[in-house]
Amino acid sequence: MTDESVGHPFDTGEGWQPTQWTLPRGAAIDNLASSLIGQGFTDGVVRVLSRAAVRPDEMRRKLTESVELRVQGATLLIVETRLWSASVVPHPANPREYGRRTYALGGAGTALPEPRSAPSKGAELEIHVEDPSALAQRLEDAKGRLTKENPLSEDIAVEGVLQPLTVVPLTVNHHNGHPAASLLIAADGSSRISAVHDLLGFAPSKVAYEWGGDDRKFRQEVNRWIRLIQKQGWDNLSEEEQAKARALTIPARVVVGFRPDARANQLFHTAVRNFIGLTHIRPPKPYGPAVENEAKADAVLDALAQPTTTRPARISVSEKQWFAGVITEHDALGEGFSRHRDVRAAEIVRAVLGGGIGTARRVNDGIRSLTAKQRPKREDRVDIAVELILRPVRTEKSDALQFVRPRRAVLQRAYRMPEIEALPSDSPLEGTAEDPRSLEDLRDEALEEVEHGLGDSGRLGVAQTELAVKAAYYMAIAEPMALQREVFGGSGDEDDRTLPVVIRAMLSRRRGVFQAYEIVRAGRLGQKLYEVDEAGKLMLTVGGEARELTDSLVRHTYNGEPLAEVASGFKAASLCWADVTTTVEALKKAVASMTMVPIHAGGASLVERDGWDSVQISSLRQRLDRIDRTLANWADRYDDLDESGTQESEEHA
């Protein structure tokens, strides 16, 4: 399964089903308005803020117990509530755009000024612009840039807006005599509100001036969505309609008061700017990807261990503890789990990366619970699996970066093998209490798959894949590492094949299967890893010593080239078939490349306009026809033998 294989552009899956909102009654809005007047707001702000509340009665109660939010030099008083998305616009002078801002001193035209504190000295801003079109254009430009540079629409389509926006009242005064407009702006959250407007098809200029100045139109816009949900019911809405319904309201921290520090005598606009700086310019140092993957890993385990209304849990509570590394080895053995690290690694990899679409959705749900990332990629899931696998190693090595970091990178690359998704979720892996097979049994199954040509054409069999996952763990953990990242831009002798390609080349050969078996056997005993020959025996140096396995040795031995000594039999034919399929793929790419050749730079396709020499094409098609007939004859012969074999077995039954 690939991330692109599932569904609608929003790919909402189950997603969040919001409360069925209702349009507030006029009396509730009027009561809130009376309370806001008591907070010292101007009439225009009182009007837009009271109608913006999804639950006016709740907001009115919270006004009596507003929360203090300290910023440098002042205290902001805030109320957490829910607002209609059609009532909030991005910050018209969004600090995220400082890098593009033009200045008159540099020869640019008059720029939109920064909002300043309102004369009332309360929790209001004001701004002076030439006319409504100046502010409208700025809001539209800001929305366009924010939705492009910080695209959140797909995330919000699944879960709505998760973190509250910090909303501040703003009065817009116009030099051309147009009546003042009162707005609610996102001091923090312009990207989120822009994404919401993008989902709903709202123009911020319409929010600011058309709906902002007309209560009837505002309520009509909100009510049309409410009535649609009430009429059709949530389950009968299309995925696009559900996405819009999730964006209909936003959580908000509304700034309703302001108190400067006694000695600072700070103005409100400075306090707001300090808050934005604390959030975006001087935020806490990011945790880093490793810590983030740790947190996401626990969320993923929760999702896998939690049954839903339609699906049982993917893993048990004890498996969750084992995967998380929070139980001792003694307790793990008591629960029936293997003491071998490679078995645990294979179980984690299969649980997080295998299991098809259903498991991928569970894992993605866990990732989204922390990040709201709408469509996590397979690489995200691989990174989480690797972080779980490395927890015991990191503890033993005291998180030594020089040891852990390269091994994390190697396992992240190695476990991107697409074959891992085919590991059967309904049968136990070797080494588990439920599976009677030995490591030798797994090796022999992989050898049979080699003899049947699995891996030659680009896909390993199930046993080969399981053995590869387990061997890759010890190859990465070994000292020195027997598997390392590809090297690009070297002298020309370096092998820049990706790790899945190297592993696949190794497990496609008998010698490679014996080598992987020896790696796992030695790794489980804590022994060094040594090279083996075609019979699985240790290779010795001229001095009679075993040759330690290294990355360069693995890459040199399993370089992807067909074995010269395999000249007959099924294996030799399988290697040739791999060449056939590779050549056909190369032909497809060559045809596609020829199609892309333009008549001139930037022009249309030359062959699509002019075609190509019919004599040359006829000659090539005749050769392809002969190849096609040959392949068809092989397929017919195979089917005939298969059918006769089936009939013979039925006669003897």
Order of alpha helices (4+ residues) and beta strands (2+ residues): alpha-alpha-alpha-beta-beta-beta-beta-beta-alpha-alpha-beta-beta-alpha-alpha-alpha-beta-alpha-alpha-alpha-alpha-alpha-alpha-alpha-alpha-alpha-alpha-alpha-alpha-alpha-alpha-alpha-alpha
